[in-house]
Amino acid sequence: MTEQTQSPSKSSFRMTTLSSCAGCASKLKMQALDEILRPISNIFDPKDYPDLLVGLTPADDAAVWRLDAHRALVFTTDFFTPIVDNPYDYGSIAATNAISDIFAMGGKPFLALNVAALPPDLPSSVTSEIIRGGAEKAHEAGVVIAGGHTVKDSEPKYGLAVLGFVDPDKKLTKGGAKPGDALVLTKPLGFGVTTTALKQEKADPKDVAEVVGWMKRLNRDGAILASEFGLECGTDVTGFSLMGHGNEVAKDSGVGLKLVYEQIPFVSGARRYAEALTFPGGAYDNFDYFKDRVHFAARFDEPARMLLFDPQTSGGLLLAVPKDKLAAFQARAKEMDQPAWVIGEAVAGSGIEII
């Protein structure tokens, strides 16, 4: 592959970018997605696949298949349309996002395949930069990309199918939180509202650069921390937003989540863009679907509320840390230069309360 010394113009790349799909947030309503996926549950009975430790019921960030007593395969795939102007950054973010699901399960990724749909008239320099961005990020994560599949499409789409290994007894799932656990977030929020402002040509370049930096940051160190401290519950915050993925944790763990709004981190421009209501459509889908499971204890305005439903692309990990391990966990995170914001705790009950 030949490296390009100059990036293609923003306008040439943006013309092919018709919409934004942040992480796993689909343009389809969640109810419609549930309906579409229902035949899978009718065809594959979990009792027939005892080595499928995670995948059918309940769903999680990736599928986990037991190989033996000490090894299991973790398998995931993710791809989406461009959310930034620079093709290299787009490829890098897409790869980071796909690989994140392995880390979210407590696994170590090692092998991937490209998944791409590209317009036939897209300049080869643009395509090359997308693929290079993904490849270099995969290499940073310790992953080899060993091929893939590409089809023609009117709008660019790129991502990876990724394999990893995990010890079956050390995997993270959404169902491992217990009352009293501290809830820790490893990246700030506000990626969706900022990148949508970029699409609307309303974003400050400094804010875009900040968000791109976070989206390109691997969740590897967060997964290492989770393994070192024997954590049981984790997920990554992506297209269903903090409220969506938080509700999945609450439901699967049989607990409630109590979050302190002032302790939740946001990128610099998030509030400004929220006030301008530059949210992607997925934010409103998230709000419609999850609002009944979220209780705001105080009077929050619409921008403040909607920021918690903002879809994230390549967001951080949400981890449940037992209180007796929290101080040591925070100290180790500081040693590793790994951000770890304590945003609340798991409690007895259900749903999410914002105080």
N, C-alpha and C positions, 0 to 999 in steps of 0.2 A: 504494500500500500504506500502510495506517495504522500508525504505530508505536505499540506498546503501552507505556504508562508504568509498568505494573506487570507483573512476571513472574507466570505462573500458579503455583499451589502445587506443591511438589515431588510431593506425593502424587498429584495429578491426572495429572501427566506420567508418574510412575513406574508407575502402574497399567497403562499401555499398554506398558511396557517389559518384555518377557517374557524377553529373553536379550541377551547381548552378542556382537557379531561384530567383533573388532578388526581393522581394516584389511582386508587380503586373506585373513585366516585364516578359512576356511570351517568350518562345522560338519561338513562332509563330510571324511572322511579324505583325505589327499593321494593315496593310491593310487586311491580312488574318483574323485577329481577328474581324475586322469590318464586313467582309463578313460572318463569322460564326454567329455573333450576330444579323445580319439583320432580320432573321425570327421573333425575339422577337418583333421588332418594327412593323412588319406586322400583328402580332397576337394581341398585346395589345395596344389599342388606349388610350393615356393618358386621353382623354375626358371621357372615361368610368370609370375612377378611380379618382374622385375629391379629395379623401382623401390621395392619393399618392402624397405627396408634392414634393418629390425628388426621382428620380429613372429611369424614362424612357427618358424624354427629359428636360434638358440635363442630362447626367449621372454625378454622383458625387462620393464621397468617400463611401457613404452608402445610402441605401434607407430610406426614412422618411415617415411614415404613421400617419396621424392625428387621434388621439383618441377623443379629444374634443378641446375646445378653448385654453386650457393651457397645453395640453400634447400630445406628439407624440412619437411613437416608432421609434428608429433608429436601422437598421438591416444591418449586414455586415458579410462577411466570407473571410478568407484568410488562405492559407497554402502553404508550399514550402519545398524543399529538404534541407538537412543540409548545412549550410554555415560555420560552425565552427566544431572543433574536439570534443569538450566536449558536451556530450548529454544533460546534465542539462542546459548548456548555450543555446543550440539549442532550447530546449523546451521553455525556458524563452524568447528568442528573438522572436520566432514564436508567442507566446501569446501576447507579447508587440506590435508586428506589427499588429496583427489582431484587438486588442482592440483600437489601434491608430485611426482607421477609425471612431469610435464612437466619440473620442475626436475631430477629424478633423471636425466633423459636429456640434461641440459645445455641444455634449451630455454627459450624465453620464451613463457609462455602468453598468449593474447589473447582467446579466445572460449570460452564454455561454455553448456551447457544444463542446467537442473535435471532431476534424476531423483528422483521421490518416490512413495512408497506410503504413504497416510495413512488412518487409521481415519475413517469418516464421522462418528463421534460425538466426534472430537477437537475441543476448543474452537477456534474460529477465532483466538483470541488466541495459542494455542500454535502453530498452523500459521504464523501471521504471523511470529512470532518466529524460528521455524526458518528460514524463507525469508529473513528480514531478516539473520539471522546469516550465512547463506551469501553473500548479495548483498554485504554490507559487506566481508567477507573477500575475495571475488573482486575487488571494486573496489580494495582495498589492493594486491592482486597485479597490478593492471593488466589485469584480465580483465572483459569485459562478459558478463553473462548475458542471452542473447537468446531467452528462452523455455524450453521444456522439456516434460515429460510427467508427469502424475500419474495414479495409479490408486488405487482403494480397497483397503485391506488391514487386517487386524486389528491389526497392529503397525506403528508408524512406521518408515519407512526413507527416508533422504535422502542425496543425493550429487550429483555432477556428471559430465557428459561434457565433456571439456576438449580444446581444440585449442591447439597452440603451433607456433612456428617454431624451427628449429635449422639451423645450418650443417652439412651432412652430414659435413664433415671435422672438426667440433669436437664431435660428439655424444659423450655418455657412454654406455658400455654396461657390462654386468657382466663382459665378457670382456677388459678392457684392463689388468688388473693384471700386474705383472712382479716377479720375485724381487728383493727389496731395497726395494720400495716401502713407505713408511710407510702404515699404515691409520689414517685419521682419522675420528672420529665427531663429528657436530655437535649432537646432542641426547643427554641421558642416557637410561637405560633404567628400566623399572619402571612404565610407564603401565598395562599390563594388570592387574597384580596390585593396583594402587592403585584403579583404577576398579571392579574386581570387589569389592574391599573396600567401596567406596561402595555398590554394589548390595546387599551383605549388611549394610549399615548399621553397618560397623565402622571406617569411615575417619575420620580427623581432618580437619576442614574445611580446615586449613592445608595438609595434604598434597594434598587434592583441588585446592585453588586453585593450588598449584605445578604439578601435572600439567596442569591445564587451560591454564595459561599457556604451557607448552611445546607442548602439542598445537595451540594456536592460532597458534604462531609459524611463519611461512612459511619454507620452505627456499630462498627466493630468493637470499639473500646467499651461502649455500653454493654455489649453482649459479654465481653470478657469480664467486666465487673459483675454482671449477673451470675456468671459461672463461678467466679472466685468466692462469692458470698452465698452460693447455694440457693439463689432465688428460684421461686416456682412460677411466678406470674409475670408475664410481659407481653407487650404487643407494640407495634409501631403505629404512630398516629399519621394516617394518610387521608385518603379521600373521604372517609365518613366523618372526619373531624374529631377533635378531642371528645366532644359529646357522644358521637357515634361509637367510637372505639372504646370510650370509657363505659358506655352502656353495655357493650359486649362483655367487658371485664366484669361489670356488676352482675349481669345476668348469668354468665357462665360460672362465676365464683359464688353466687348466692349471697352477695353482700350489697351494701349501698356505698356510694362514694360521696364524701364531703370535701368540696374543693374551696379554697380561699382565693377569691378572684385576684386580690392584690399580689399573691404569690405566683400567679401564672405569668410566665415570661412572654413578651411579644417583641417582634422585630420593630425597628425604629419608626417606620412609617405606617405601621398597621392601623393605629387609631385614626390617623389622618385619612387614610384610604377608606376605612370603615365609615367615617362620617360622610365621605363622598359616595358611599354605597357601591363601590366597585367590586362587589363580591361576584365570584363565578356562580353560575346557575346551581351548581352542586350544593352551595351553602344553603340555598332556600329549600332544596330537596331534603338536605339533612335536617333543617329546622322542622319542616313539615312532618318528617318521619319520627324524629326523636324528641320533639318538644314536650310531649306528654310525660316523658320519663325524666325530665329535668325541672327542678324547682329552684327558682331564684328567690332567695330569702330576703333580698333587699331590692330597692328600686333601681334597676339597671336600665339605661337607655338602649335603644335598638342597636346602635353600633357595638356597644359593649357585649350585648347578648349574641349578636350575629358572629362576632369574632370567635366565639367558642364553637360555632357550627361551620367555620371556614375550612374547606377542604385543604389538606396539606399534601403536597407532592414531596416525597422523600423526607418526611417528617422524622421526629425523634422517637425514642423508645419511651413508653410509659411502663414503669416497673413498680411492683409492690415490694417494699423492703420492710422486713420485720423490724419493729422499733428497737429491739436489742442489738441489731446490726447496723442501725442507721448512722451512728457517729463514725464507726470504722469505715462504712461504705463511703460517706462523704469525704473522709480524710484520704482514702485511696483514690477516689475520683479526682480530688485536687492534685494528688501526685501525678496522675495520668493526664492532667489538663483536660479532663472530661467534664463538661458542664452537667450539673445534676441539681435541678430545682425541685425542692419539696413543695408540692402544690396542694396537698391535702392528705386525707387518710381514708382507708376503707373502714366502714362501720357496719354494724348490724342493720339490716333493712334491705332496701332495694332502690334502684334508680340513682339519680345524682342530685345532690343539693349544692347550690352555689351560695356561699356566704361572703 
